[in-house]
Amino acid sequence: MPNPRLAPVDPVAYRWAVHCCAYKHSLAVKPDRAVALFEHESAAQHFGRLMWPDTFEVVDLQSSGEDGK
């Protein structure tokens, strides 16, 4: 039974993915997967700086790259 105190989650709203980028220190063999998704870019940037200050990257999942974004 869903918790009535929690708002429903809309996955489309979480457009900012944070990657730790272990490959930058030669610590990864496979491609880095996103470790967190955020609704706001500023929150994603803040999380990345706290967790991996030298290696993180934030990716806009809704940017198609077709229109020059």
LOMARGU-70437 format. One line per 10 residues: number of its first residue (from 1); their letters; for each residue x, z, y of N, C-alpha, C. Coordinates in steps of 0.001 Angstrom, whole numbers, plus 500000, padded with zeros to 6 digits. Each point is the difference from the previous one (the first is absolute). Layout:
<nodes>
NUM = a = X Z Y X Z Y X Z Y ~ ...
</nodes>
This chain:
<nodes>
1 = mpnprlapvd = 500850 500000 498812 499150 500000 501188 500888 500000 501241 ~ 499765 499071 500933 500800 499949 501224 499818 501260 500847 ~ 501054 500366 500694 499962 501148 500899 499304 499568 501293 ~ 498877 500600 500354 499268 499593 501205 500740 500339 501298 ~ 501051 500792 499917 500765 500366 501199 501111 498995 500320 ~ 500205 499028 499105 501030 498993 500233 499353 498670 500370 ~ 500537 499380 501037 499481 498694 500431 500405 498935 498980 ~ 499176 499000 499809 500372 498907 499088 501253 499283 500504 ~ 500796 499517 499089 501241 499314 500348 499774 498486 499983 ~ 500404 499359 501077 499946 498544 500089 501432 499482 499901
11 = pvayrwavhc = 500424 499479 498846 501381 499568 499826 500468 498972 501035 ~ 499106 499212 500524 500370 498989 500996 500521 500652 501284 ~ 499574 501217 500280 500412 500688 501223 501470 500426 499964 ~ 500601 500053 498821 501376 500470 499862 500939 498800 499953 ~ 500347 499516 501190 500749 498750 500099 501501 500189 500088 ~ 500494 501230 500175 501426 500241 500192 500600 500642 498758 ~ 500935 499308 499358 500658 500489 498786 501412 500466 500349 ~ 500382 501156 499467 501343 500533 500214 500798 499844 498703 ~ 501173 499423 500132 500919 499827 498880 501251 500833 500282 ~ 500528 500671 498975 501187 500837 500211 501277 499172 500077
21 = caykhslavk = 500011 498808 499390 501116 499057 500052 501287 500574 499403 ~ 499908 500513 498799 501168 500528 499294 501053 498920 499792 ~ 499577 498741 500008 500949 498906 499804 501074 499973 501082 ~ 499712 500554 501163 500965 499996 501099 501215 500865 499698 ~ 499871 500901 499026 501120 500833 499556 500368 499675 498557 ~ 499595 498848 499532 500257 499561 498623 499487 501011 498979 ~ 498847 500594 500266 499419 500994 499103 498829 499454 499193 ~ 499663 498750 500172 498839 499441 499314 500391 498731 499250 ~ 499398 499836 498847 500203 498791 499216 498803 499068 500185 ~ 498823 500581 500025 498760 499239 500181 499614 500004 501477
31 = pdravalfeh = 499154 499067 500421 499517 500013 501393 499279 501317 500322 ~ 500228 500485 501214 499359 501249 500441 498510 499794 500192 ~ 499225 500878 499420 498550 499985 500186 499645 500860 501204 ~ 498857 499749 500581 499528 500838 501104 499773 501413 499473 ~ 500407 500994 500777 499820 501388 499587 498839 500662 500728 ~ 499527 499377 501075 498876 500567 500746 499329 498899 500819 ~ 498699 500153 500196 499222 499089 500837 499374 500793 501133 ~ 499961 499405 501179 499462 500684 501170 499058 499095 500768 ~ 499076 500627 500686 499054 499280 500842 500638 499605 501331 ~ 500933 500811 500477 500614 499778 501309 501507 499803 499854
41 = esaaqhfgrl = 500530 499030 500704 501431 499716 499926 500834 501199 500439 ~ 499565 500705 501032 500781 501145 500489 500141 501076 498932 ~ 498963 500228 499218 500078 500988 498921 500963 499528 498913 ~ 499978 498707 499702 500910 499444 498998 501450 500129 500463 ~ 500255 499679 501260 501353 500127 500547 500475 501444 499965 ~ 499134 500921 500378 500355 501423 500012 500325 500487 498588 ~ 499178 499647 499036 500227 500389 498603 501324 499435 499503 ~ 500249 498734 500267 501246 499372 499563 501222 500679 500592 ~ 499938 500319 501297 501133 500682 500647 500247 501377 499410 ~ 498944 500706 499645 500161 501335 499409 500581 499935 498595
51 = mwpdtfevvd = 499562 499038 499207 500402 499938 498601 501324 499259 499783 ~ 500209 498858 500629 501183 499155 499778 500478 499454 501341 ~ 500590 500824 500832 500311 499582 501372 500880 498752 500124 ~ 500844 499728 499021 500927 498877 500125 499588 498747 499240 ~ 498990 500098 499159 499746 498854 499121 498561 499492 499967 ~ 499041 500723 500495 498593 499618 499821 499644 498716 500750 ~ 498948 499358 499526 499409 498857 500704 498484 500137 499951 ~ 499351 499608 501078 498544 499988 500079 499562 498546 500024 ~ 499053 499664 499116 499539 498626 499859 498513 499925 500343 ~ 499639 499027 500810 498600 499748 500350 499392 499152 498890
61 = lqssgedgk = 499121 500575 499214 499409 499308 498859 498984 498941 500407 ~ 499510 500057 501234 499006 499040 500448 500606 498839 500774 ~ 501302 500022 500186 500665 498894 500688 500265 498895 498998 ~ 499373 498877 500213 500124 498889 499059 501268 499193 500235 ~ 500582 500105 501194 501180 499224 500319 499681 498576 500413 ~ 498750 499576 499868 499627 498629 500323 499822 499764 501498 ~ 499667 501048 500738 499737 499825 501420 501134 500531 500876 ~ 501189 500185 499409 501151 500423 500789 500121 501490 500186 ~ 499210 500801 499321 500108 501454 500151 501243 500524 499338
</nodes>
